[in-house]
């Protein structure tokens, strides 16, 4: 028998504060997730080319494609450089057009098609994503033997 002074034990959990906290957390995650994803996609992995001690064995028939920091792509075959494409613009449509222009330039360049292998040199500070897209564009143009060369000057400067 209960008297007026004693209270019965409460057997129910008050879920209102729990629901409030969960809704606040849900809203916080919904707002921050797109911002974090956008920030992660803007960052590119930087290329740090390995330094070599042995001289690079280059054949006279080798072709060198140089990708510079300012995203210009040029062809070097011993008698100077010829610009193949300039991808310096930040606009995505321009970027895609530049890679298509490079692919067409490689496919239509007879000395490039005649060479048995292509050496690609990417300067320090160039984004990894851009270098990989250059590789893919050259491969799509029909060349199968592509090589990324190292930075021989880094060893000689030490």
Secondary structure, DSSP 8 states (H G I E B T S, - for coil): ---SS------S---HHHHHHHHHHHHHHHHHHHHHHHHHHH---B------SS-----TT-EEEEE-TTSEEEEESSS-EEEEEE-----HHHHHHHHHHHHHHHHH-HHHHHSS-EEEEE-TT-BHHHHHHHHHHHHHTT---EEE---THHHHT-
